Amino acid sequence: MLNNGFILFHRHWLRHPSMKDSARRRFLWVHILCSAYFEDSKDGRIKAGQFIATRKQLADACGLSMSALKCAIADFVDAEMLTVASAGRGLPAV
């Protein structure tokens, strides 16, 4: 897995409107960033900056209900922080 290493944050991200004073939503964002690959996977299936997860996996990992997760992802997409695409077999690529 090529998502080892570190990422940098600017303190401003805590004040971003998409975070809405929710610790779980903030954790979701950190989880997404830490899950993204730094380089393309060896098989080329996952590009740098991408990762594959089901919505259920994300909700469970971050302690969010499915409705809260869908709302958070929609807000991240609206803010152009994230794109979501199908990875085949009905799995969302986040």
N, C-alpha and C positions, 0 to 999 in steps of 0.2 A: 504494500500500500504506500502510495507516494504522498501522503498527507502528514508526514512528520515535520518537525521543526516548530517555528514560532510564527505568530502574526502580530502586527502592530495595530494598536487602536489609538484613535484620537479621542480625547475626552468628550468631544462634541457629540459622539454617537449616543451618549446617554440622554441627550436633550432632543434627539431626533423624534419628530411627531409619531413615527411608527412604533416607538418603544412604549408609549402610553403608560408610563409609570408601572409597568408590570415586570416583576422580576422573572417570571416564567417566560415572558415574551423576549426579554433580554437574553435569557439563557438559550432560548431557541435560536436567536441570531448568532450567538457565540458558537453554539453547537453546529449550525450550518457552516459558519466560516471555518471552524476547525475540522469539519468533515470534508471540505473541498480539497481536491487534489492540487498539489503544487505544480506538478508536471503531468503530461499526458501519461495514461497507464501504458504498460508495455504492450498490451494488445490493441491499443488505440481506441478502445471502447469508451473510455472516460477521458475527457480533455481537461487540461489545467483549468481550475476554477469550478469544476463540476463535481457532483457526487450523485449517487443513486440511493434513494430511500423511499419507502412507502410512507404515506401520511401516518399510518398507524405506528410505524417505527419512530417517527419524529415525535408524535404525540406522547407515546410511552416514555421515550427518552427524556422528554422535557416536562412531564407531568401536566400536560395540557389535555383538555377534552378535544374531541375531533372538531367541534364547532369553533372553539377558541383557536385551534391550529389553522383551520381554513381561513378564519378572519385575519389572523396574523400574516399568513402567507399572501392573502389578497392585498393587505396593506403594504407588504414588502414589494410585491409586484407593482402596485400602483405608484410606489415611491421609486421605482426603477432600481431597487436594490437587489432584485432577484428575478430570474425567469424560470418558468416551469414548463417542461416538455415531457411528452410521453417517452418512456424508455422501452416500450414494447410490453406485451403481456399485461397491459393495464397499470404498469408501475410508473409513478411520476418520477421524472428526473428533476431534481431540484438543484 
